[in-house]
Amino acid sequence: TAALEENHCIMTPDKEPVVTNLCFVCIVILIVGIIVQVSGENELRVDMSKIGLTHVPKDLSPRTEVLDISQNYISELQISDFSFLSGLKVLQLYHNRIQRLDFSVFKFNRYLEYLDLSHNQLQKISCYPVVGVKHLDLSFNDFDALPICTEFGNLTQLNFLGLSAAKFQPLDLLPIAHLHLNYILLDLGGYYVKENEAESLQILNTKSLHFVFHPESLFSVQVNISVNTLGCLQLTNIKLNDENCQVLINFLLELTRGPTLLNFTLNHMETTWKCLVRVFQFLWPKPVEYVNIYNLTIVESINEEDFAYSETALKALKIEHIKNQVFIFSQTALYTVFSEMNIMVLTISDTPFIHMLCPQAPSTFKFLNFTQNVFTDSVFQNCSTLVQLETLILQKNGLKNLCKVSLMTKNMPSLEFLDVSLNSLESHRFEENCTWIESIVVLNLSSNILTDSVFSCLPPKVKVLDLHNNRIMNIPKDVTHLEALQELNVAFNSLADLPGCGTFSSLSVLIIDHNSISHPSADFFQSCQKMKSIQAGNNPFQCTCELRDFIQHIGQLPSEVVEGWPDAYKCDYPESYKGTPLKDFHVSPLSCNTGLLIATIGVVVLVLAGSVTFFCLYLDLPWYLRMVCQWAQTRHRTRNVPLEELQRNLQFHAFISYSEHDSAWVKSELLPNLEKEDIRICLHERNFVPGKSIVENIINCIEKSYKSIFVLSPNFVQSEWCHYELYFAHHNLFHEGSDNLLLILLEPIPPNSIPNKYHKLRALMTQRTYLEWPVEKSKQGLFWANIRAAFNMNLTLVNENNDVKT
């Protein structure tokens, strides 16, 4: 449907496209309209086309209303095929192999409205009244005479009638003369010419008449056909040369006589240039207003032909797809015929024309469409006769220089609409002589290779500007001459941000989808207060903090303003958000405010540090950690005692050195807790040998003990004998490579209280780890655990009598 309507559209003098070929419009309305009327939501449609059927299926649902069994191999129809389909409305049987038709097969289908039996092998029909039919197509069959039954006169609702015939009788259509048809299709592909005999046919009432001739034969139909109220005439498959050109003109004489014929269409026409000009000349004084030619092939030669441009009712000539088989000809002979036409609308599209001449005198053209030719920048340069031209379409040509296009318009004072899309136009930043006629209000520059510099070469009063599918990366902020611009389309470019409306103060419609916009500025909505429609979807939005304001603003606009929201607006980055609609993207204000985030982190760190400090001081955690560490180290050392040391003759686990002032603690606390663990202790008052010197006893006790325990306190510092013991233990045990000094700090010793001569003590307290006696009973358990860990090993001890004890 869309294709039919598109192919039969022209432009009226007031610039807007309207349907010209009412013939095609009528058939489109009839066919599509009928199907729409009979196709409700609850009906049952069955499509069984193109599946190789040889007969009508018997297993169809009785509720079937629309049945398509076209393009199969069905050769006959029977009553039983359709009798159970009482609600059938539409039946399509075209392109089958049916040879005979008895209309009584449809006697039980009283709701049947649409019946298509075209492109079969029908030769005969048997009549039966089927009064409800609106569309009946029997065309492209093998009928000898027109298949008209008397019963067809009862088809009062008939709108479309398609027929085939090889010959005519004047009164063939008399049974339906009283019907007011909208469209008659006559297939004359099998029509044969009678020598020296001209047939006639009277068609009383139809609005549209379409003849289809044999595609390979020269036009030779000699029939006088008279039609009342004919508005549209269409001929398909016209093959002409200079000799039979008059045959076509004679065929058209009676058909074009009436004042109601406004539309004339020729499809698939092959002709000489001379014959084509004669057909134009024949139609010029006729009442026809719109002439359409589709798929025109020019053969033989193209020479200059005289053409009298007399007063004409013709408003528009449309030629689509010209194939020129003449390769050497005068360009002037071809282009002059069209350029000098005194009509308002001319369309020549999809042709090999390389140029179009400027009219020699002020022209009546208001609309020119030269889509898909091979025009260059020289077209209409310095042309001052297109003074009434309002619309110019030059799509799909070979235009390259935008400046030359602007110069082309300077002598077109009425030009309002210019379409030069789908060319190879370029613009240059320092273009000189970029001069547009100020009357242009709509400009289509889409699908070219234009860059940012195009904004310095635009008509000053343009209101609608289409620049989509170019190479624009930025819209300059210094554009000052586009205050009238209301609609801007810059889709499918490489723009990185939304343009502000400071440059385009009247902008109300912006299409900017499919660009490279990742962080659109929210300032756009503040500067563009007149915006009525924005289409910015399908961009690679980066869903980060910078996008929050844009999402908030665009989400508050009405849906009729934001085209495609929310489906076309999705995150492209980061990967975790890819494909997420912008409306579903949320991020906390804290993570987006750097200052607030730093301040929050600082406060948290301070609070955490304060809390840790408080708990450390309150629970004395440093002491616990230090004691645990010492215990672990001691355990490690005891496991790694050298074997030769274990093999010494030891009598004691430990020798204890302490001040007499600390003896109470040693005897009440230290000694009981060690000896209850079977740790043998050497004390000077208990184990020194009488008769030996104190120094000798100290050395013997240290040598016979695995460990030397020193109870450090301010009293220890003041005792010279304690320092002797410490000196000997340090010298003796470290000389042997052991690490068996165990220091217990009973009371804190200020560093400045240690005399300089006791440097050994000062060094040991700074270099070695010592166990600190805790006053709190809750901590003493861990203290004793560390002491016991230092002796957590099996030793072979001997007594004074050399008895071995483990």
C-alpha angles and dihedrals in degrees: 000000000000091000092051092049093046094050092052102047127114138174122255121217091264091065100251121116116244133174109271106175101067088180092070093037091056094050092045091051092045098047098038095036094053092049091049092049094052096040110081126170095261099047123111118240122196122191113189098152123139096015100115099256117175095186139017110279116251097205097070119134113258087227092064112131102166117041124180114186096150126140095033135112101261111148104178142024128216134191090245090059093070108011093099092050095083093159097049112138106161125039122178115191101153121140098028132116101256112150103175132034129197109188089207088080085078097049092110093048099080093159094056109130107156121049122169117183097154123138096030131116098258116159102160138025133196114215129234127160111262098170102178100061116122100171120040120170119184096152127131095034133120100263117147095201129021107286098232122151126196087237089064086076088073092059093100093162095051113131104161126040124178119191141172129206143162094203141015139225118199094242099039091117097042094109090064098034092112094053120098103222126187098204137018121185116196117191107203097169090120096040113131124203122238113217115242090357126106117196126207135207130188118211107183109187128017134119097208130034124186124188121193116195133189108288096219103041129086111251107268107148110136105187128136104221122183122191132182121218093004111170103165129037123184130181123190127195103019115176115183142170131178092274101052097035090100090055089064092046091051090049089054097046098087095032094056097042098090122087094229098067105105104152128054123178132185118194125193097001124179114188147141118260090245093054092046091054089049090053090051090049090049092052096043098086094035123102091249110126103182126041121184126186120185124189100005120186119194116204141181107013145342116219135157112284128190114245126184109212095203124166109298141185090215112117104172139024118191124186119177125187110005118193111197114201091178109091103177115049144121111279090204092055091055102040098040094065090060101035093055097048112128096220133110103231128043125173122180109166138165094021136127093245111141097188146008123216123236111247113258094225132030103296132223092217113130098163127036123177118183099163118168101010127123100253117156133207090277094071114119093353110161089002109153101170100076090085096141097044111127103165127038122178119188101163121159099014134122100270114146111162118066092194091058090049089055091050089050089063099049093093095045101088095174098047112127105153123048124174117186097153125142094035131112097258119164131186128206126211097232097037114162126210094021094162123164128185105252094226094077111110101161120047126174113196097155126141098025131112097259122149136197091292091071088085089069091057108051135116109270097227100039113142102179118041124179115194100151120143099026134113100266115146101170139016107225115239093215095069104125106162102069101079091130095055111122105163125038126180114190099152120145096030131110101259116152099197144019114270118242120238094232085093095041105039095175098044112136104155124048126177110187105146124136096036133117098268109146103154108026114194117246088213087081092078092052095051096041103060093151094058111135099167134018127178110188104144129125094048125133096256115191106216100217135123092282090065097058097088093047092051091048093051098043092045090058094056120096116264091243089060098048107058114211096009123183104359097056095045110081138148117260097179145072098039093234090061098038111135093014113134112245090237089063095048112105130169129176119254089232094063091049098049108074095190093048091045093052092047092049093049090048093052092047092050092049092048091047093048091048092049093049091048092049094050092045091054094041096048096031090233095167090062092049092049093048093050093048090050092050091048091052092048092049091050089051094051094049091054090053100049110140115256093232090058091052088053093059119111100257125177100181139039092216145003113216120213116190144143119266087237089063096045093104091062092043094052097039101039116012102038098047094046092051100042093049085062089056092254110150112223129200114214124182095228091048107035107027109114113238114238094033123102120259091246091051091049091049092052093046093049093048092048093049093049128082093211135024113214118199118194103209123204139131086274090056090054091055094050116092094193090054089056090050090054091047091049094050093045092049094046097043101041098041091045086061091050097248129131102212103133112120115192121198117190104209095174130008114270115208108227092230091056094069111092118236092242089065093064090141091064092045091052094047092051091051097041106035133060116243134192114244118214109233119219092205112086091216089067099043093082091065090045092057091045089059091049092050091047089061089061098038094127140085115255130188104227129184128204128222089278091054092250111155118237127179 
